[in-house]
Amino acid sequence: MPGVDRFLSESFEIAIKKNLKAEAEYQMKKTMFEKFGISIRQSIEDIEKLHQVRKELLGESDYSQLKKYLSKICIFRKSDDGKYYIITILDDFLKRKLMDTIGDDESRKVLTAMTDKNRTTSDVLRLRKISTTSGYRKVNALIRDGFLIQTKRKMVENRRPVDQYTTFYHKILFEVKKDDLSLEIFVTKKLFESSSLFDIL
């Protein structure tokens, strides 16, 4: 489902392509589109489809190679109380993306308003006093990059359903260390275990 999978998908796609020759990458893209009508990046949200194509083209019998790629992007562990999975980000590209998003004033306002809350875009923009034009653009980018996930629909005054969103994470912790930046993302057990990537751990 969108969220953890989508958040990690760009880095995962980069890792996959980096380890493919040009002809193999072309065949994978072609086969993925012909079979399922999706891209490599989109297949990461349904890892079984990616595995099927890799099995057909590369002869992979299990998830071990995909698991290896994932282990270079992040590591997972359960919190002591068992309520959350903690994702420690290892990938520099993903670290920069996360910090750039949090560093953007409007994106940060949207995320803090939606953390552990179900809200519509218009409610958040009004609450945080963000302009409609840039606000909708920021929200769409956050949805595209997996930071926000749709949770339910709300009926508004004209009886029109409007989507509500929340963050895929419960909290993000970061620590600046000597020569390194440590980033940990806490995701609820229920949401994490609904992730397609959970199947390959």
C-alpha positions, -999 to +999 in steps of 0.1 A: +000+000+000+011+036-004+032+049+025+062+029+035+064+013+000+060+045-018+084+064+005+112+039-002+103+032-038+125+058-055+156+047-037+147+010-043+142+017-080+176+034-082+192+003-065+175-021-089+185-001-120+220+003-108+224-034-108+209-041-142+226-038-176+208-014-201+192-043-221+180-060-189+165-028-176+147-022-209+133-058-209+122-054-173+104-021-180+088-036-212+077-068-194+064-049-164+042-026-186+030-054-208+020-077-179+007-052-153+007-018-169+030-003-143+066+009-140+094-006-120+089+020-093+051+014-091+058-024-088+076-018-055+041-011-040+032-047-051+065-066-046+050-099-059+047-084-094+082-072-093+094-107-082+074-124-109+091-103-136+126-107-121+120-145-119+110-146-155+139-124-168+167-131-143+158-165-129+155-153-093+138-180-073+133-160-041+134-125-026+171-126-015+184-101-041+156-076-034+162-080+003+198-072-003+189-040-021+165-030+007+192-037+034+214-010+018+186+016+019+173+010+055+171-014+084+141-023+104+135-032+140+105-034+164+102-008+192+106-022+227+069-019+234+061-037+201+037-009+189+060+004+161+085-006+136+115+017+135+130+023+101+167+035+102+175+052+069+209+044+055+206+057+020+221+092+015+196+101-013+167+092+009+182+112+039+185+143+017+150+139+004+136+136+039+156+165+052+147+187+022+110+179+027+111+187+065+132+218+058+106+232+034+084+255+056+050+247+039+057+210+036+066+208+073+034+227+082+013+202+062+031+172+078+028+184+114-009+191+109-015+156+095+007+135+118-016+110+135-046+130+123-070+125+094-075+158+076-085+171+042-061+192+023-084+222+025-087+219+063-049+218+066-043+248+043-068+268+063-054+257+097-018+264+088-026+295+067-010+282+035-020+296+001-042+273-019-021+273-051+012+263-034-005+243-007-022+219-031+011+215-050+029+206-018+003+181-006+003+164-040+041+161-039+039+147-003+013+121-015+034+112-046+065+107-024+047+086+001+047+109+031+009+112+031-016+083+027-053+085+021-072+072+051-109+079+045-134+102+028-154+130+044-187+144+031-186+182+028-214+207+026-224+201-010-225+163-003-193+158-022-168+132-008-133+147-001-103+126+007-086+127+041-049+121+046-025+113+074+013+107+075+025+072+070+047+076+101+040+083+138+072+103+143+106+110+128+137+113+150+170+127+137+203+131+154+234+148+140+265+128+148+301+132+139+303+127+101+268+113+100+231+120+103+210+094+120+173+093+109+147+070+124+111+067+113+085+052+136+056+035+118+027+018+135+028-020+135-005-023+116+005+000+088+040-014+085+028-050+083+003-040+055+033-029+035+042-049+004+079-047+014+071-064+047+067-097+027+104-097+018+118-091+053 
